Amino acid sequence: MRVNASAGSPRARLSETRGGVTVVVLAAGKGVRMNSRIPKVLHPVAGRPMLLWSMAAARAVEPARTVVVTNPSQDGVQAALNGEGQTVPQREQLGTGHALSQVSAEHRTTGPVVVIYADAPLLRGETLQRLLAEHRASGAAVTLLTAILDDPRGYGRILRARNGAFRSIVEQKDASDAEKQVHEINSGVYCFRGRDLWPALQKLENKNKAQEYYLTDVVALIKGKVQTMLVADAKEILGINDRRQLAQAEHIMRERILDDLMSRGVTITDPRSTFVDADVSIGQDSVIHPFSTITGQTVVGEDCVIGPMTQIRDSSIGDGCRIERSHLERVKLAANVTVGPFSRLRPGTELGEGVHVGTHTEIKNSRIGAGSAVPHFSYLGDAVVGTNVNIGAGSITANWDGFQKNTTEIGDGAYVSCDTIFVAPVRIGSDATTAADTVVTKDVPAGSLAIGRADMKIVEGYTARRRARHGASKAAKK
């Protein structure tokens, strides 16, 4: 196989002198078994694309450079990387060895080269640190990460000599019956010595049934010591090839996340029914009750109680908040806010300290000042509400006029009685009051009362006359 340029450039030698590490992330696989229009490496695990889990693991070894081998026909990969690492294309998918050979001359150094896969999101950064440390300490030409599996089917087996030394890797399809009984497998994660890797890649051949260039064959081509390191947790090497394995990885990752939160002082009352994304932060002594989902870039403060049955996405929740059976998306809550049950806070909502939002309330793109309350059955859209305002049940801001959204402003200390409708744009002054069943169509001055209901009439004797008419009608029908 033809490869580009030599590894022994001045830049490469300088990198080795400085202890520079190269990490190569193989991310060009087609992922046919995912049966998806989305590139496999962009499918999320615990809210983070698989590729970014691999990039996070790579950062743990503080590489001088990270090279991502991508499939140029797949959209979205560059955007997900957001400028992290250097990308090189693998225009034809001719095997893992071929993918590694796409690393251009400028990125080839004589120092350590760590190779990982973008579809193995469970691999920990700490494991790569250990792998690199053992590789350096042993002076090996290549160090393999291996695992012991109860069911090793589908994996290449690690064959050893009688004294336990590494002998070779045999693929499942080529293994004898005796070799198939071996439970130590090759994970596909390697740490190479660069000066040995790049020349060996030039000798790689595709003399196999698939006519592909396999990275495992490079190990046999390298002249030098082969070292192995057994991974502590075999779950780390799980590769994602289909949706079933994706679900399995999701379950494992969420267990890790919840375990980490609990170790940091967060109470998770039922981990089996609680879902927290990787990029969520939760403060000490907060309690998360069952059937709650906290996703995206959410930050939850200390001493909060979340749930049960609460969904929070991309939101900031201050200390001491209580949120029950509610849905929050892209909102900001100050400290000691209570929400729910059965309320929905939509994007752009900001609640000041001590705000109370009760049951069956919806708020969108609104700011509500400290100490105010929206106790129940109300809708506030595009509203600016001051401090210590009471919004009575059934109140609504009519913010849409058929063409655009309009703002309702309610001043500090205002008292809004039940069934008030604000026809925006409208402004209510501080300390103003609205009477129950009022439709507010114009500004209300500070300290004023707004009454916009129809006059009530009382018709005396009405009930008796109605009953009499009903009785007469029944008698006529007989």
Secondary structure, 3 states (H helix, E strand, C coil): CCCCCCCCCHHHHHHHHCCCCEEEEEECCCCHHHCCCCCHHHCEECCEEHHHHHHHHHHCCCCCEEEEEECCCCCCHHHHHCCCCEEEECCCCCCHHHHHHCCCHHHCCCCEEEEEECCCCCCCHHHHHHHHHHHHHHCCCEEEEEEECCCCCCCCEEEECCCCCEEEEECHHHCCCCHHHCCEEEEEEEEEEHHHHHHHHHCCCCCCCCCCCCHHHHHHHCCCCEEEEECCCHHHHCCCCCHHHHHHHHHHHHHHHHHHHHHCCCEECCHHHEEECCCCEECCCCEECCCEEEECCCEECCCCEECCCCEEECCEECCCCEECCCEEECCEECCCCEECCCCEECCCCEECCCCEEEECCEEECCEECCCCEEEECCEEECEEECCCCEECCCCEEECECCCCECCEEECCCCEECCCCEEECCEEECCCCEECCCCEECCCECCCCEECCCCCCCCCCCHHHHHHHHHHHHHHHHC
